[in-house]
Amino acid sequence: MVSKSIVSLSAGYRSESIGRSLIVLADCFEWFGRIPPNSLHAIVTDPPYGVKEYEPDQISKRANGRGGIWRIPPSFDGHVRAPLPRFTALIAKERDRLSRFFREWAALSVRVLRPGAHVFIASNAFLAQPVFTALVEGGLEFRGELIRLVRTLRGGDRPKNAEREFADVSSMPRSCYEPWGIFRKPLLPRMKVSDCLREFQTGGLRRTAQGKPFSDVIVSERTPRHERRVANHPSLKPQSLLRQLVRAALPLGVGVVADPFMGSGSTVAAGEAVGVSCVGIERHPPYFEMSRKAIPRLVATPTVGPERLASSAHSEPLFAALSGVSPELGKSS
């Protein structure tokens, strides 16, 4: 049952409760300005980077296979590869716009977050530096970086329209990880983490169900096909990853996790799956409608546990090396 405190976060916008959570059709910048200060205990989100990949004209180009900022990659070994935003195509003006976007977003998020509240924000190797810098300039405290180890088909392509001429060249390295920034709203002056936990239920990260510290390296998987069939969103993250993040974001297991760029609702679904209250904000009506149907189905989706993912990764040489396990010997190297 959704609580009255969660319902109040609709801020007058169209909304719908799902389990103990809430989804809201709104622009998060406007929504941040309407909800009371210190309302949120954490943010877990994968933003569109404030440029143009989710503007109506670019979404239309992606759907029609015409590209725009979306690169329509060739098939690879029989696999049809999903379109990817071509962040390397951003001009200086667009990169400046990106920095301004995140400075303003951070300043607004600081207002609505409780002191000590954490922010997990997805990025990529190409944009992490300017995005993370802007977030700090906006008032958030940088607390580290989460490395999601995941073998994707991003990068590694030969130069566009010159693949045969430069057959031995890749324009960028093949991506094998995804950086997530870990930030925190600063604690009050002279406040200790223990004091913050007592007063605001924030300040730290929740340990795993096995009592181990939350790790800043997570062996992950590509989003499974059965999850993509439920929610056909281009930036859909797997439930096996998001469920770990929303759990860690609330150190005492209580409070509200927000996803200001909800998309198809995968973060909200992850929260529901692990018993965490979430509020998801989405400004595009088609994605809001998608989330209404997708969230309950994603909640019911079984996932591969972290231990099994880490174990299966040891069979691949790259991941074995990164995790310190020899695939031949099956022990630390």
C-alpha positions in Angstrom: 0.0 0.0 0.0 1.4 3.4 -1.0 1.9 5.8 1.9 0.4 9.3 2.2 4.0 10.7 2.1 4.6 9.1 -1.2 1.3 10.3 -2.7 2.1 13.8 -1.6 5.2 13.7 -4.0 2.9 13.8 -7.0 3.0 17.6 -6.5 -0.3 17.9 -8.4 0.9 16.2 -11.6 -0.7 13.2 -13.1 0.4 10.2 -11.2 -0.3 6.5 -10.4 0.6 4.4 -7.4 2.1 0.9 -8.0 2.6 -1.1 -4.9 4.4 1.1 -2.4 5.7 3.3 -5.1 4.5 6.2 -7.3 5.1 7.2 -11.0 4.6 10.8 -12.0 4.2 12.4 -15.5 6.3 15.5 -15.2 9.5 17.2 -16.1 11.9 16.5 -13.2 13.2 20.1 -13.2 9.7 21.4 -12.6 8.9 18.6 -10.2 12.0 19.3 -8.1 10.8 22.8 -7.6 7.4 21.7 -6.4 8.1 19.1 -3.8 9.2 20.0 -0.2 12.9 20.3 0.7 14.6 17.2 2.1 11.9 14.9 0.7 14.1 12.2 -0.8 16.5 9.7 0.7 18.3 8.8 -2.5 18.4 9.0 -6.3 19.2 6.2 -8.7 19.0 7.2 -12.3 20.2 6.8 -15.9 19.8 10.3 -17.4 19.5 11.2 -21.1 22.5 13.6 -20.6 20.5 16.7 -21.3 21.5 16.9 -25.0 19.1 15.7 -27.7 18.9 11.9 -28.0 15.4 11.8 -26.5 13.9 14.9 -28.2 10.9 14.0 -30.4 12.8 14.4 -33.7 15.7 12.2 -32.6 13.3 9.5 -31.3 11.6 9.5 -34.7 14.9 9.2 -36.5 15.9 6.3 -34.3 12.5 4.5 -35.0 12.9 5.1 -38.7 16.5 3.9 -38.8 17.8 7.2 -40.1 20.2 7.8 -37.3 20.5 11.4 -36.3 22.4 11.3 -33.0 21.5 7.6 -32.8 24.1 5.5 -34.5 22.5 2.5 -36.3 25.3 0.0 -36.1 25.7 -2.9 -38.6 24.8 -6.4 -37.5 27.7 -8.4 -35.9 28.1 -12.1 -36.3 24.4 -12.4 -37.0 23.3 -10.2 -34.0 21.2 -7.2 -34.7 22.7 -4.4 -32.6 20.6 -1.8 -30.9 21.0 1.9 -31.9 23.3 3.9 -29.6 23.6 7.6 -29.0 26.7 9.0 -30.8 28.1 11.1 -28.0 31.3 11.6 -29.9 29.2 13.6 -32.4 28.4 16.3 -29.9 29.8 19.7 -30.8 31.3 22.1 -28.3 28.0 24.0 -27.9 26.2 20.8 -27.0 28.8 19.8 -24.5 28.5 23.2 -22.8 24.7 22.6 -22.8 25.3 19.2 -21.1 27.4 20.8 -18.4 24.8 23.5 -17.7 22.1 20.9 -17.6 23.8 18.9 -14.9 24.9 21.8 -12.8 21.3 23.0 -12.6 20.0 19.5 -12.1 22.4 18.9 -9.2 21.5 22.2 -7.6 17.8 21.3 -7.7 18.5 17.8 -6.4 20.5 19.1 -3.5 17.4 21.1 -2.4 15.1 18.0 -2.3 17.5 15.4 -1.0 18.0 14.9 2.7 21.5 15.6 4.1 23.7 12.5 3.5 21.4 11.2 0.7 23.3 9.3 -2.0 23.0 9.7 -5.8 23.8 6.8 -8.2 24.0 8.1 -11.8 24.8 6.1 -14.9 27.3 7.5 -17.4 29.7 6.3 -20.0 33.5 6.6 -20.4 33.2 9.4 -22.9 31.0 11.8 -20.9 31.7 10.8 -17.2 34.3 13.5 -16.7 32.3 16.6 -17.7 29.1 15.2 -16.2 30.7 14.4 -12.8 32.4 17.8 -12.7 29.1 19.6 -13.4 27.4 17.6 -10.6 30.1 18.7 -8.1 29.8 22.3 -9.3 26.1 22.0 -8.6 26.6 21.1 -5.0 26.9 17.3 -4.8 29.8 15.7 -3.0 31.7 13.1 -5.2 32.0 9.9 -3.2 33.5 7.6 -5.8 32.7 5.6 -8.9 30.8 2.4 -9.4 32.2 0.2 -12.2 29.7 -2.0 -13.8 31.6 -4.7 -15.6 29.5 -5.6 -18.7 30.5 -6.9 -22.1 28.5 -4.9 -24.6 28.8 -4.3 -28.4 29.3 -0.6 -27.9 32.5 0.8 -29.5 35.1 -1.2 -31.4 33.7 -0.2 -34.8 35.8 0.6 -37.8 35.7 4.2 -39.1 32.2 5.0 -40.4 31.9 4.7 -44.2 35.5 3.7 -44.4 35.4 0.2 -42.9 37.2 -1.5 -45.8 39.8 1.2 -46.2 40.8 1.0 -42.6 40.0 -2.6 -41.7 42.6 -2.7 -38.9 41.4 0.4 -37.1 38.7 1.0 -34.4 37.5 4.5 -33.9 37.0 3.8 -30.2 37.8 0.8 -27.8 35.2 -1.8 -27.3 33.3 -1.0 -24.1 33.7 -3.6 -21.3 32.5 -1.4 -18.4 30.0 1.3 -17.5 30.9 4.0 -15.0 28.3 5.1 -12.5 29.0 8.2 -10.4 28.4 8.0 -6.6 27.5 11.3 -5.0 26.1 12.5 -1.8 24.4 15.6 -0.5 26.9 17.0 2.1 26.2 16.3 5.7 25.4 19.2 8.0 28.4 21.0 9.5 30.2 18.9 12.1 27.7 16.1 11.6 29.0 12.5 11.7 27.6 9.7 9.6 26.1 8.1 12.7 24.3 11.3 13.6 23.0 11.6 10.0 21.7 8.0 10.1 19.8 8.7 13.3 18.3 12.0 12.2 17.8 11.6 8.4 18.2 7.8 7.8 20.9 8.7 5.3 24.7 9.1 5.1 25.9 5.6 4.3 25.3 2.7 2.1 23.5 -0.5 3.0 25.5 -3.7 3.2 24.6 -6.7 1.2 22.2 -9.3 2.4 25.2 -11.4 3.4 26.5 -8.6 5.6 29.4 -7.6 3.2 30.2 -4.0 2.3 28.7 -2.7 -0.9 31.3 -3.0 -3.6 32.2 -0.4 -6.2 32.7 -3.1 -8.8 29.7 -5.1 -10.0 30.0 -7.9 -12.5 26.8 -7.4 -14.6 25.0 -8.7 -17.6 23.5 -7.1 -20.7 19.9 -6.4 -20.2 18.2 -9.8 -20.9 15.9 -10.2 -23.9 12.9 -11.1 -21.7 13.2 -7.8 -19.9 13.5 -5.9 -23.2 10.4 -7.6 -24.4 8.6 -6.2 -21.3 10.0 -2.7 -21.7 11.3 -1.6 -25.1 13.3 1.4 -23.9 16.7 2.0 -25.5 18.5 2.6 -22.1 16.9 -0.2 -20.1 19.2 -1.4 -17.4 18.9 -5.0 -16.0 17.0 -5.8 -12.9 19.9 -7.8 -11.6 22.0 -4.5 -11.4 19.2 -2.0 -10.3 18.0 -4.2 -7.5 21.5 -4.0 -5.9 21.7 -0.3 -6.3 18.3 0.7 -4.9 18.9 -1.6 -1.9 22.3 -0.1 -1.2 21.0 3.5 -1.6 18.9 3.3 1.6 21.3 2.4 4.4 18.6 1.6 6.9 16.2 0.1 4.4 13.7 2.9 4.9 12.9 6.1 2.9 12.2 7.0 -0.7 14.4 6.4 -3.8 13.7 8.7 -6.7 14.4 8.2 -10.4 14.0 11.6 -12.1 14.4 10.1 -15.5 12.2 7.0 -15.1 11.9 5.9 -18.7 10.1 2.5 -18.7 10.2 2.3 -14.9 13.0 -0.2 -14.3 14.3 1.5 -11.2 10.8 1.7 -9.7 10.4 -2.0 -10.5 13.7 -2.8 -8.8 12.6 -1.0 -5.7 9.3 -2.8 -5.6 11.2 -6.1 -6.0 13.4 -5.5 -3.0 10.8 -3.8 -0.8 11.9 -0.2 -1.3 9.6 2.7 -2.0 10.3 4.6 -5.2 9.0 7.6 -7.0 9.6 7.7 -10.8 9.4 10.9 -12.9 9.0 10.8 -16.6 8.1 13.7 -19.0 7.4 11.7 -22.2 3.8 10.3 -22.1 4.6 7.2 -24.3 7.3 6.1 -21.8 5.0 6.9 -18.8 2.3 4.7 -20.3 4.9 2.0 -21.0 6.0 2.1 -17.3 2.4 1.5 -16.1 2.4 -1.9 -17.7 6.1 -2.7 -17.5 6.7 -2.2 -13.8 4.5 -5.0 -12.5 6.0 -7.4 -15.0 9.6 -6.4 -14.3 8.9 -6.9 -10.6 7.9 -10.5 -11.3 11.0 -11.1 -13.4 13.5 -13.5 -11.8 17.1 -12.4 -11.9 20.5 -14.0 -11.7 22.2 -13.4 -8.3 25.4 -11.5 -8.0 27.4 -14.5 -7.0 26.3 -16.5 -10.1 27.1 -13.6 -12.4 30.6 -13.2 -10.9 31.1 -17.0 -11.2 30.0 -17.2 -14.8 32.2 -14.2 -15.7 35.3 -16.1 -14.6 34.9 -18.3 -17.8 35.7 -15.2 -19.9 39.4 -14.3 -19.9 38.8 -10.5 -19.7 36.5 -10.7 -16.8 38.7 -13.3 -15.1 41.6 -10.9 -15.3 39.6 -8.0 -14.0 38.2 -10.0 -11.1 41.6 -11.5 -10.2 40.6 -15.1 -11.0 42.5 -17.4 -13.3 40.1 -19.3 -15.6 42.6 -22.1 -15.9 43.3 -22.5 -12.2 40.1 -21.3 -10.8 41.9 -19.3 -8.1 43.2 -15.8 -7.5 46.1 -14.9 -9.6 
